[in-house]
Amino acid sequence: MKRAVVDASAILKWYLHDEAHGVQALALLQKCTAGELEILAPSLLTYELMNGLVIAGRRARLDQNTISLSFSGFMSLGIQFYDVSFFADKMFQYCHLYGRSVYDSSYLALAELKGVDLITADERLFNTVQKDLPWVHWIGENSET
């Protein structure tokens, strides 16, 4: 089974169907539910996802029931979460090196630590690191995920 870190920007597309590259994001979900892809994530992913769903609700993109069901379904996927304190030094290095947030840097650090790809829908993050980190993939690029 393939393993990868998938960040919140990609996972939110599972629930926001009007987003660009939603088909690619849903393909990741399908691979996860079929047992073809194991998703790894820093523990802060749950907070980022909850926040994204709440903001979508405020913008009338999702109703409250859908928000609750979406998060429950997400939590039932069996994603393996890692406490960010175990790779904080690497996170801080990525923050400094690329001028990225702790949130973005946590995904980078975990992917490096576990030796797996990072899949992101954040094109700015991808563009910032693509020359140095070939294991970071933008969900819109043509590649096997």
C-alpha positions as CSV (number, residue, x, y, z in Angstrom):
1,M,0.0,0.0,0.0
2,K,1.3,3.5,-0.9
3,R,1.6,5.9,2.0
4,A,1.5,9.7,1.7
5,V,1.0,12.9,3.7
6,V,-2.1,14.8,2.5
7,D,-2.6,18.3,3.7
8,A,-5.8,20.1,4.7
9,S,-6.0,22.0,1.4
10,A,-6.4,18.8,-0.5
11,I,-8.7,17.1,2.0
12,L,-11.1,20.0,2.2
13,K,-11.8,19.5,-1.6
14,W,-13.5,16.2,-0.6
15,Y,-16.3,18.3,0.9
16,L,-16.3,21.5,-1.2
17,H,-17.4,20.2,-4.6
18,D,-17.2,23.5,-6.4
19,E,-13.4,23.7,-5.9
20,A,-10.9,23.2,-8.7
21,H,-9.1,19.8,-8.7
22,G,-12.0,18.2,-6.7
23,V,-11.9,15.2,-9.0
24,Q,-8.2,14.6,-8.1
25,A,-8.9,15.1,-4.4
26,L,-11.8,12.6,-4.5
27,A,-9.5,10.1,-6.2
28,L,-7.3,10.2,-3.1
29,L,-10.3,9.6,-0.9
30,Q,-11.3,6.7,-3.1
31,K,-7.8,5.2,-2.9
32,C,-7.9,5.6,0.9
33,T,-11.2,3.9,1.3
34,A,-10.2,1.1,-1.1
35,G,-7.1,0.4,1.0
36,E,-4.7,1.5,-1.7
37,L,-3.4,4.6,0.1
38,E,-2.6,5.1,3.7
39,I,-2.8,8.8,4.6
40,L,-0.5,10.2,7.3
41,A,-1.0,13.6,8.8
42,P,0.2,15.9,11.6
43,S,-2.3,16.1,14.4
44,L,-3.2,19.7,13.5
45,L,-5.0,18.5,10.4
46,T,-8.1,17.8,12.4
47,Y,-8.2,21.5,13.6
48,E,-7.5,22.8,10.1
49,L,-10.2,20.6,8.6
50,M,-12.7,21.7,11.3
51,N,-11.9,25.3,10.7
52,G,-12.2,25.0,7.0
53,L,-15.6,23.3,7.3
54,V,-16.8,26.0,9.7
55,I,-15.7,28.7,7.4
56,A,-17.5,27.0,4.5
57,G,-20.6,26.9,6.6
58,R,-20.4,30.6,7.3
59,R,-20.1,31.2,3.6
60,A,-23.2,29.1,3.0
61,R,-21.2,26.5,1.1
62,L,-22.1,23.7,3.6
63,D,-25.0,23.4,6.1
64,Q,-24.4,22.4,9.7
65,N,-25.5,18.9,9.3
66,T,-23.1,18.4,6.4
67,I,-20.3,19.9,8.4
68,S,-20.9,17.4,11.2
69,L,-21.3,14.4,8.9
70,S,-18.2,15.4,6.9
71,F,-16.0,15.6,10.0
72,S,-17.4,12.3,11.4
73,G,-16.7,10.5,8.1
74,F,-13.2,12.0,7.9
75,M,-12.4,10.7,11.5
76,S,-13.7,7.2,10.5
77,L,-11.1,6.9,7.8
78,G,-8.4,5.7,10.2
79,I,-5.8,8.3,9.2
80,Q,-2.7,8.0,11.2
81,F,-2.0,11.2,13.1
82,Y,1.4,12.3,14.5
83,D,2.0,14.7,17.3
84,V,3.8,17.7,15.9
85,S,6.0,18.0,19.0
86,F,8.0,15.0,17.8
87,F,9.2,16.8,14.7
88,A,9.1,20.5,15.8
89,D,12.8,21.2,15.1
90,K,12.3,20.1,11.4
91,M,9.1,22.2,11.2
92,F,11.0,25.3,12.5
93,Q,13.7,24.7,9.9
94,Y,11.1,24.6,7.1
95,C,9.4,27.7,8.5
96,H,12.7,29.5,8.4
97,L,14.0,28.1,5.1
98,Y,10.8,28.7,3.0
99,G,9.0,31.4,5.0
100,R,6.0,29.1,5.4
101,S,3.6,28.8,8.4
102,V,4.0,26.2,11.1
103,Y,0.9,24.5,9.6
104,D,2.5,24.1,6.1
105,S,5.8,23.2,7.6
106,S,4.3,20.4,9.7
107,Y,3.2,18.6,6.6
108,L,6.6,19.0,5.0
109,A,8.4,17.8,8.2
110,L,6.2,14.7,8.6
111,A,6.6,13.7,4.9
112,E,10.4,14.0,5.2
113,L,10.5,12.1,8.5
114,K,8.4,9.3,7.1
115,G,10.1,9.3,3.7
116,V,6.8,9.7,1.8
117,D,5.3,12.1,-0.7
118,L,3.3,15.1,0.4
119,I,0.2,15.9,-1.7
120,T,-1.1,19.4,-1.5
121,A,-3.7,21.6,-3.2
122,D,-1.8,24.7,-2.0
123,E,-0.2,25.8,-5.3
124,R,1.9,28.5,-3.5
125,L,3.4,26.0,-1.1
126,F,4.2,23.7,-4.0
127,N,5.8,26.5,-6.1
128,T,7.9,27.6,-3.1
129,V,9.4,24.1,-2.5
130,Q,9.2,22.2,-5.8
131,K,12.8,22.8,-6.8
132,D,14.2,21.5,-3.5
133,L,11.7,18.9,-2.5
134,P,10.7,16.6,-5.4
135,W,8.5,14.6,-3.1
136,V,6.0,17.4,-2.7
137,H,3.2,17.1,-5.3
138,W,0.5,19.6,-6.2
139,I,-2.8,17.9,-6.7
140,G,-3.2,19.6,-10.1
141,E,-0.1,18.1,-11.6
142,N,-0.2,15.0,-13.7
143,S,1.3,12.3,-11.6
144,E,0.4,9.1,-9.9
145,T,-0.6,9.8,-6.3
